[in-house]
């Protein structure tokens, strides 16, 4: 990925196509140049740091799959017990100032609809979005309650033009599969 020089990056002509907007969103810039932190102590320029001074730190969606449809059980996808993990995550994200939503045992269609609906919300009063997935899975997918769900599809509703109120803000995705491997999207 090519990162333009900072001066040209903030030039309004740079924002004319959605591909560049998605690129900018991916690296965390907005169309306005961030304020620099001027410190007499000579601290580094903070223009590359996300602004988290919002009414609410963000929204955290926890997707927890503990039970699976019969056809997945026949493939060896068994039940999980995430009771303690769910409580801990809810507590941690709440303490950090997030609104937390817990969704359990959703189908792939339910997850897609849920993410699309969340992306359509007004996030202007939030600093970021976080999504935690707890399920069985592999490198490229996790199991919804009924079928595989591609990990890359989690972020799609939140890219660039699709979710303008989160544009330039962090979107964090944490995946915990059944063998306790944790991945980031």
N, C-alpha and C positions, 0 to 999 in steps of 0.2 A: 504494500500500500504506500502510495506517495503522500507525504505530508507537505503542503505548501508552506512557503515562508510566512511567518506570522503577519507581516504587514499586508500581504496579498490575501491572506486567509480572511481577514475581516472586511475586505473590499466587497461591496454588495454584488458586484458582477460575479463573484465566486459562488453565490448562492442561487444562481439561476437554474440549476438542474437538480433533480431529486437524488441522483447518484452522489453528487457532492454533498448534499444535505445529509444523506445516510452516512457518508464517510465522516463528516464533521460530527454527527451524532455519536458515531462509534468511538471517536477519540475524545468526546466530551466537550467540544467547543460549542458556543452559541453564536448567534449572529452579532452579538455585541461583545466588544472586547471586555474581558473580565477586569475588575478593579485590581490594581496591584497593591500589595501590602508594603507600605512605606514604613520602614522601621529604622530608628536611629542605631540599632544594634547591627545593622548590615545583614539582616536575614535575607535569604534568597527571595526573589520575585515569586509571588504566589499566584501568578496568572494562569498556571497550569493546574490549579486545585479547584475541585468542584465547590460551588457555593452551597452550603448546607444550612443557611440561615433562613429557614422556612417555618411556618406555623407548625408543621408536622414533618418529622424526619422523612417519612415515606410510608408507603403501603407495603406490607409483607404478606404475600400469599403463601400459605403452606399447603401443599398438595400431598396428602398421605394416602398411600394405597396399602391396605392391610388385607383385604379380601379380594379374590379374583374370580371371574366367571369360570364355569365348568371346563370349557375348552382349554383355558390356560392352565388350570389345575392338572389336566391330563398331560400337558407338556412339562409338568414338573414345577410350575410356578406355585409355590405354597404361600400360606398366610404369613403375615408378619405381625409382630407386636411392637408398635411404636409409641405406646402410651406415654412412657417417660420422656422420649425424645420430643413428642408433640408438646408436652407441658413445658419442658425446658426451653424449646424454641419460642413458644408463645411468651414466656416470661422474659427471655432475653430481648426479643425484639420490642416488646412492650416497654421494658425499662429504657431502651434506647430511643423511645419516642415514636415508634411506628404504630400505625393502625394494623392490627393483625387479623387476617381472615384464614380460618382453617376449613379446608375442603377435603372430604374423605371419600375414597373409593369411587372416584369419578370415571366415567367412560371417556374414551378418546374424544368423542364428539362433545361431551360435557366440558372437557378441559379446553378444547378449542373455542367453544362458545364463551366460557368463563374468561379466558384470556382476551378475547376480542371485546367483550363487554368492559373489562377493566381498562383496556387501552382506550376506550371511548370516553372514560370518565375524565373529569377535570382534575388534573394533578398539579395545577398551578400553585397550590398551597403546600405541595410536598417537594422534598428535596431529591427523592429517588424512588425506585421501585425494586423490591426484592422478591424473589420466588424461591422457595425451598421445596424440593421434590424428594419424598422418601418412598421408595418402591424397590422392586427387583428390576434388574436391567442389565445392560451391557454398555460398551463404549459409546455407541451412537443412539441408544434408545433406552427408555424405561417402560415398564408396563403400566398402562392405565388399567382399570379394573377389567377391561374387555379385550385389549389388544396392545401391541407395541405402539409407542408414541415417540416420534423422532425428537431428540433433544434440541436440535437446531430450530424446530418449529415453535419452541417456547418463546423465543425472542422475536419472532417474525411480526406479531401484531404491534410491537413497540418500536419498530424501526422508523426513523426519519419522519416523513409526512404522515404516517399511519397513526402516530400518537404525538401530536404537536405539543401537548402540555408536559411531556417528558423529554422533549427534544433538548439535547445537550446535558441531560441529567443522567446519573448512573442508573443502569439497569443491571441488577445482580441476580445471577441464577446459580443456585447450589443444588447439586444432585447427590443424593446418598443412595447407593444401591444396596441390595441385601447383604453383600459381603463387606459393607462399611467402607467401600471406596467412595471418596468424595471428589466430585469433579466440578469445574466451573465452566460456564458457557461464555 
